[in-house]
Amino acid sequence: MQKHLSFLPSHPDIALLALSLGLAFVSSASHAQKTTAAPPSPVVLHAARLLEVDTGKILAPGEVLVEGERIRAVGSSVEHPSGAKVIDLGDTTLMPGMIDAHVHLFLHPGAEDLQTVVESVPWRVILAEQAAKADLLGGFTAERDMGTEGAGSADTAVRNAINRGIIPGPRMRISGNAISVLGGHEDAIHFNPAEHISSNADYANNAPELVTTIRRQLKEGADFTKIYETGEDSSQNGEFHSNYQYTQAELEAAVAETARVGTRVGVHCEGEPGALYAAKAGVASIDHADQLSEQTMQLMKEKHIYAVPTFAIQEYFAAHAESEEGAHKEKLLLSYHAAQFKKQLAAGVPFAVGSDVGPFPHGTQARELELMVEYGMKPLAVLQADMINGAKLLNWAGQIGELKPGYYADVIAVEGNPLDDIKAVEKVRFVMKNGVVARPE
């Protein structure tokens, strides 16, 4: 070590020069850091209209003042600070970014059943990144990913990359794989069992296994737990039927475990008695909810458990069935679900909006809001279910879902007035997430 040190300069002038250069470098680095950390200039968004989602009031014109990642002011006219950038969005309506409470970033049309066989997880991650970008550009600034369908905890990496600004995408709540029983939903049940094709879900056959699986998934980065409470729906003697997978006691164990660490359970559940077991156990949402009994609906109303209908996927399957027989079955199920939805509305069941996008193209799921209106919900009620209830279901209440001071600046602009014509939600012309423009005017 001493031999190497002997080659260092020892003359006082040289040492002084080295010290000066070092101080200059530190000063320069410090200046660069301060420059990098300088806050962004304020932005004022201006449009012909602004929707107050909670009241249903339309402000005309409407303006939003954004400073950094937060909304600072909202009104027909707001302060224009010195140096603020004004973005005039013309004849559009400003509203909060939409929330999809049921997506599958790791699915895409045509490959759902064979993805674990023909596509590697790294390839699926790349496709998931593209899906997240498409959803954001479609106006969805927050989403709940309801299972990677065999890609394990890969959605943890996608969420983290979005959060760090490495890739564009919505705010994400992710579950990793869904949980199912052996031989249950998504367990390759249509394939030769001797081939041991991997399940698209994680196995848990009883309460202790549910707790163990939930703990492992949380360790791997999950924000919440997705459980398959029923399998595929079917018709028996002309009546809707769906087998349950977990007992009420088993679901209660899962809900208790997630509550212990401050997370929640959402269930894939299409019918009874599984829906009743889920409601009694106290899950956060019942997704698909094709069939709910009177008792289940009353419990959901009392406990504020959200139904997430997912009409868009049913419509897509009906339109893209491989046979006339298959198309007829899907249309019957869609009609049945629409009729049940009307009963659920009348019973006061609370709703959130989820499309089940993945098996149909990402970025097109605003169709879900249109179908909920078509089947009996008022446009404002659908927008409130999407944004206000969606924020609550995703545990972001008071932070997103409304245009209010202090909320994150997740703002979109749509053509027309969505209260007059809900189809405006498909005509997104501008997207801002977290104060950053993701889709320019």
C-alpha atoms as one frame of an Amber mdcrd trajectory, in Angstrom:
protein
   0.000   0.000   0.000   2.846   2.397   0.811   4.436   1.852  -2.603   1.213
   2.945  -4.316   0.901   5.967  -2.032   4.409   7.120  -2.948   3.208   8.004
  -6.417   0.709  10.558  -5.045   1.728  14.257  -5.403   3.335  15.646  -2.265
   4.199  19.220  -3.267   2.113  21.694  -1.208   0.987  23.616  -4.313  -0.180
  20.452  -5.994  -2.005  19.351  -2.864  -3.671  22.756  -2.632  -4.711  22.511
  -6.272  -6.242  19.085  -5.657  -8.133  20.415  -2.655  -9.447  23.368  -4.686
 -10.571  21.104  -7.496 -12.310  18.847  -4.980 -14.163  21.743  -3.396 -15.115
  23.051  -6.818 -16.496  19.616  -7.733 -18.514  19.419  -4.509 -19.848  22.933
  -5.082 -20.718  22.117  -8.684 -22.439  18.876  -7.682 -24.357  20.659  -4.961
 -25.469  23.324  -7.444 -26.534  20.655  -9.937 -28.517  18.868  -7.220 -30.275
  22.096  -6.278 -31.057  22.767  -9.932 -32.459  19.262 -10.405 -34.579  19.556
  -7.278 -36.145  22.862  -8.326 -39.937  22.575  -8.247 -41.740  22.474 -11.603
 -43.619  25.551 -12.774 -47.312  25.728 -11.899 -49.771  24.593 -14.570 -53.271
  25.920 -15.162 -55.663  23.632 -17.043 -58.508  25.505 -18.739 -61.529  23.949
 -20.461 -65.091  24.800 -21.411 -66.417  22.697 -18.518 -65.338  21.013 -15.276
 -67.230  18.210 -13.531 -67.576  18.184  -9.741 -68.082  14.456  -9.349 -69.405
  14.494  -5.797 -72.138  17.078  -6.475 -72.714  16.540 -10.189 -72.278  20.261
 -10.769 -70.755  21.439 -14.035 -68.590  24.559 -13.847 -68.410  26.528 -17.087
 -65.671  27.345 -17.782 -63.495  25.211 -15.551 -59.918  25.593 -14.374 -57.497
  23.554 -12.275 -54.275  24.931 -10.810 -51.606  22.247 -10.468 -48.409  22.721
  -8.493 -46.063  19.746  -8.530 -48.029  16.537  -8.093 -51.011  18.133  -6.341
 -54.075  20.154  -7.176 -53.902  23.590  -5.508 -57.134  25.206  -6.686 -60.275
  24.369  -8.670 -63.013  26.643  -9.979 -64.442  28.536 -12.905 -61.398  30.754
 -12.549 -58.273  30.125 -10.486 -55.130  32.095  -9.729 -52.579  32.177 -12.549
 -49.248  32.433 -10.702 -46.323  34.165 -12.324 -44.597  31.808 -14.718 -47.519
  29.369 -14.803 -48.049  27.394 -17.983 -51.634  27.609 -19.219 -52.996  24.622
 -21.153 -56.199  25.530 -22.979 -58.153  22.347 -23.680 -60.958  24.065 -25.544
 -64.421  22.513 -25.792 -63.804  19.650 -23.371 -64.802  18.679 -19.836 -62.180
  18.407 -17.116 -62.766  15.506 -14.739 -60.767  13.181 -12.482 -58.852  10.335
 -14.092 -60.981   7.219 -14.385 -60.420   4.201 -12.121 -60.714   0.589 -13.293
 -61.136  -1.662 -10.267 -60.730  -4.914 -12.218 -57.951  -5.246 -14.798 -55.486
  -7.889 -15.927 -52.284  -6.301 -17.165 -50.845  -9.742 -17.900 -53.633 -10.849
 -20.249 -54.246  -9.992 -23.870 -56.830 -11.120 -26.444 -56.550 -14.651 -27.757
 -54.000 -16.096 -25.353 -55.702 -16.280 -21.968 -55.933 -20.071 -21.552 -52.485
 -20.932 -22.932 -50.379 -18.020 -21.737 -48.548 -20.002 -19.054 -47.636 -22.605
 -21.696 -46.597 -20.517 -24.700 -45.401 -17.221 -23.183 -42.523 -16.669 -20.761
 -42.965 -14.419 -17.753 -40.358 -11.904 -19.058 -42.303 -11.626 -22.317 -45.546
 -11.187 -20.426 -43.967  -8.417 -18.337 -43.114  -6.545 -21.546 -46.709  -6.914
 -22.749 -47.974  -5.813 -19.321 -45.932  -2.623 -19.593 -47.594  -1.878 -22.925
 -51.012  -2.636 -21.422 -50.387  -0.204 -18.558 -49.445   2.521 -21.014 -52.554
   1.902 -23.130 -54.814   2.099 -20.076 -53.234   5.379 -18.954 -53.630   6.942
 -22.403 -57.242   5.759 -22.363 -57.874   7.983 -19.346 -57.434   5.452 -16.517
 -55.049   6.922 -13.972 -55.589   4.264 -11.275 -56.284   0.537 -11.457 -56.562
  -2.645  -9.417 -54.805  -5.602 -11.067 -56.874  -8.678 -10.221 -54.314 -11.409
 -10.828 -51.381 -12.022 -13.148 -52.907 -15.322 -14.317 -49.845 -17.467 -13.744
 -47.122 -14.798 -13.725 -46.839 -14.825  -9.929 -45.645 -11.567  -8.382 -44.408
 -10.092 -11.668 -46.927  -7.272 -11.326 -44.921  -6.045  -8.330 -42.118  -5.069
 -10.715 -44.532  -3.340 -13.097 -46.130  -1.339 -10.271 -42.738  -0.352  -8.871
 -41.440   0.691 -12.287 -44.511   2.892 -12.775 -44.064   4.427  -9.322 -40.426
   5.251 -10.084 -41.264   6.833 -13.429 -39.398   4.197 -15.433 -42.477   3.268
 -17.475 -45.821   5.060 -17.975 -48.929   3.628 -16.381 -51.744   4.159 -13.880
 -51.394   4.053 -10.112 -51.592   0.338  -9.358 -52.893  -1.854  -6.581 -51.699
  -5.376  -7.360 -52.472  -8.876  -6.078 -49.931 -11.197  -7.699 -51.625 -14.466
  -8.602 -55.207 -15.051  -7.568 -55.796 -17.851  -5.030 -57.826 -20.979  -5.822
 -58.368 -24.562  -4.706 -56.722 -27.527  -6.403 -58.779 -28.307  -9.490 -60.636
 -25.020  -9.142 -61.005 -21.978 -11.350 -57.990 -21.321 -13.619 -56.329 -24.658
 -12.735 -55.912 -25.863 -16.347 -58.954 -28.076 -15.880 -59.570 -28.411 -19.620
 -56.143 -29.966 -20.264 -54.742 -33.469 -19.809 -53.945 -33.658 -16.073 -51.060
 -36.034 -16.761 -49.215 -33.136 -18.406 -49.249 -31.169 -15.127 -49.867 -27.811
 -16.788 -49.314 -25.011 -14.302 -52.307 -23.371 -12.703 -52.949 -19.701 -13.377
 -53.596 -19.310  -9.634 -51.818 -20.090  -6.349 -53.188 -23.115  -4.499 -54.783
 -22.910  -1.053 -57.153 -25.710  -0.050 -58.132 -24.664   3.475 -57.905 -21.815
   5.966 -54.289 -22.416   7.128 -53.120 -22.635   3.505 -54.990 -19.433   2.678
 -53.178 -17.608   5.480 -49.787 -18.991   4.408 -50.364 -18.064   0.769 -51.550
 -14.576   1.657 -48.444 -13.990   3.783 -46.141 -15.120   0.970 -47.898 -12.932
  -1.593 -47.690  -9.905   0.681 -43.987 -10.578   1.152 -43.623 -10.585  -2.634
 -45.253  -7.166  -2.872 -49.027  -7.668  -3.151 -51.245  -4.756  -2.081 -54.341
  -6.913  -1.561 -55.583 -10.488  -2.022 -57.658 -11.823  -4.918 -59.558 -15.072
  -4.243 -61.605 -17.220  -6.601 -64.744 -17.912  -4.596 -66.599 -19.552  -7.497
 -65.694 -21.332 -10.671 -67.236 -20.864 -14.085 -70.951 -20.219 -14.258 -73.259
 -22.707 -15.929 -76.922 -23.349 -16.587 -78.688 -26.269 -14.931 -82.317 -26.864
 -15.941 -82.394 -23.329 -17.267 -81.189 -21.819 -13.979 -77.930 -19.996 -13.311
 -75.470 -22.004 -11.208 -71.929 -21.450  -9.930 -70.042 -23.780  -7.556 -68.386
 -22.190  -4.530 -64.753 -22.955  -3.650 -64.319 -21.704  -0.084 -66.597 -21.902
   2.954 -67.570 -18.839   4.933 -65.142 -19.838   7.708 -62.268 -20.124   5.237
 -63.013 -16.714   3.775 -63.248 -15.265   7.275 -59.729 -16.532   7.969 -58.478
 -14.798   4.805 -60.244 -11.534   5.640 -58.889 -11.610   9.207 -55.339 -12.167
   7.987 -55.470  -9.283   5.513 -57.087  -7.027   8.124 -54.224  -7.814  10.484
 -51.775  -6.136   8.087 -54.118  -3.467   6.735 -54.998  -4.975   3.365 -58.216
  -6.401   1.924 -59.772  -9.252  -0.056 -61.565  -9.035  -3.391 -63.317 -12.136
  -4.699 -64.123 -13.442  -8.143 -67.673 -14.566  -7.458 -70.442 -15.107  -9.960
 -73.259 -16.599  -7.914 -74.754 -18.064  -4.780 -74.093 -19.384  -2.200 -70.508
 -18.220  -2.665 -71.558 -14.564  -2.753 -73.347 -14.913   0.572 -70.305 -16.564
   2.162 -68.126 -13.705   0.868 -70.500 -11.009   2.119 -70.769 -12.601   5.568
 -66.969 -12.879   5.731 -66.631  -9.162   4.993 -64.691  -9.003   1.733 -64.056
  -5.608   0.121 -65.643  -6.425  -3.239 -67.575  -9.101  -5.072 -66.411  -9.011
  -8.675 -68.640 -10.140 -11.572 -71.613 -10.509  -9.206 -73.846 -12.082 -11.857
 -76.185 -13.378  -9.177 -76.801 -11.994  -5.687 -79.535 -13.149  -3.321 -81.723
 -10.734  -1.360 -79.796 -11.549   1.807 -76.446 -10.994   0.100 -77.535  -7.646
  -1.333 -78.729  -6.475   2.075 -75.412  -7.442   3.671 -73.456  -5.684   0.937
 -75.480  -2.532   1.490 -74.982  -2.684   5.265 -71.263  -3.470   5.101 -70.595
  -1.298   2.049 -69.178  -4.179   0.033 -68.817  -3.166  -3.599 -70.223  -5.110
  -6.524 -67.999  -4.829  -9.608 -70.142  -5.988 -12.570 -67.565  -6.405 -15.427
 -70.081  -6.187 -18.270 -67.503  -5.240 -20.922 -65.799  -8.631 -20.863 -69.123
 -10.442 -21.241 -70.053  -8.263 -24.207 -66.660  -8.928 -25.806 -66.921 -12.695
 -25.335 -70.411 -12.697 -26.852 -69.167 -10.792 -29.897 -66.037 -12.932 -30.345
 -67.271 -16.434 -29.535 -65.845 -19.254 -31.645 -69.275 -20.694 -32.452 -72.892
 -19.631 -32.697 -73.663 -21.841 -29.732 -70.969 -20.128 -27.690 -72.194 -16.685
 -28.735 -75.749 -17.613 -27.769 -74.611 -18.770 -24.317 -72.637 -15.573 -23.701
 -75.566 -13.403 -24.788 -77.890 -15.251 -22.434 -75.463 -14.749 -19.551 -75.114
 -11.062 -20.386 -78.895 -10.618 -20.458 -79.212 -12.476 -17.157 -76.505 -10.324
 -15.583 -78.146  -7.102 -16.829 -81.465  -8.144 -15.275 -79.737  -9.005 -11.985
 -77.931  -5.656 -12.090 -81.255  -3.848 -12.146 -82.299  -5.757  -9.014 -79.015
  -4.866  -7.344 -79.538  -1.186  -8.170 -83.027  -1.278  -6.688 -81.678  -2.959
  -3.539 -79.110  -0.203  -2.973 -76.003  -2.335  -3.518 -72.902  -0.080  -3.737
 -70.922  -0.331  -6.966 -67.416   0.240  -8.229 -66.440   0.054 -11.898 -64.239
  -2.740 -13.243 -64.042  -3.996 -16.802 -61.950  -7.211 -16.604 -59.843  -5.772
 -19.438 -57.068  -8.022 -20.704 -58.955 -10.649 -22.681 -60.145  -7.624 -24.663
 -57.810  -4.775 -25.728 -56.338  -2.558 -23.055 -57.202   1.115 -23.296 -60.756
   0.436 -24.530 -62.429  -0.326 -21.195 -64.341   2.947 -20.872 -67.051   0.888
 -22.547 -67.806  -0.502 -19.069 -69.217   2.835 -17.925 -71.438   2.997 -20.998
 -72.849  -0.466 -20.374 -73.653   0.333 -16.753 -75.667   3.306 -17.992 -77.278
   1.191 -20.716 -78.400  -1.342 -18.091 -80.016   1.190 -15.764 -77.557   3.419
 -13.903 -77.555   7.213 -14.280 -74.391   8.734 -15.818 -73.514  10.667 -12.662
 -74.013   7.577 -10.488 -71.684   5.601 -12.750 -69.025   8.315 -12.621 -69.327
   8.439  -8.823 -69.061   4.639  -8.646 -65.987   4.768 -10.851 -64.118   7.644
  -9.236 -65.311   8.092  -5.651 -66.075   4.450  -4.857 -63.101   3.304  -6.915
 -60.775   5.478  -4.829 -62.231   3.995  -1.637 -61.918   0.421  -2.883 -58.284
   0.996  -3.862 -57.559   2.633  -0.466 -56.871   6.037  -2.042 -59.920   7.871
  -0.702 -59.245  11.588  -0.197 -56.277  11.430  -2.570 -57.717  10.639  -6.016
 -61.134  10.386  -7.663 -62.117  14.049  -7.328 -60.767  17.410  -8.459 -60.156
  19.058  -5.096 -57.295  21.018  -3.515 -54.729  18.688  -1.983 -55.653  15.721
  -4.149 -53.159  14.232  -6.579 -53.309  15.921  -9.961 -54.869  13.037 -11.890
 -56.926  14.913 -14.471 -58.396  14.049 -17.858 -60.325  16.040 -20.465 -63.056
  14.453 -22.569 -65.047  15.712 -25.514 -68.576  16.775 -24.680 -70.382  16.492
 -21.352 -70.422  12.973 -19.838 -73.584  13.779 -17.877 -75.406  14.369 -21.163
 -73.768  11.495 -23.032 -71.676   8.948 -21.131 -69.927   8.024 -24.386 -67.767
  11.091 -23.782 -65.580   8.865 -21.577 -64.338   7.136 -24.732 -63.260  10.466
 -26.221 -60.308  11.258 -23.967 -58.270  14.156 -25.340 -55.884  14.878 -22.464
 -54.412  12.901 -19.571 -52.403  14.163 -16.597 -51.270  11.825 -13.838 -49.534
  13.026 -10.701 -49.094  16.481 -12.244 -47.298  15.123 -15.307 -48.892  15.275
 -18.757 -49.134  11.719 -20.089 -51.264  12.495 -23.127 -50.962  16.035 -24.507
 -53.970  17.843 -25.939
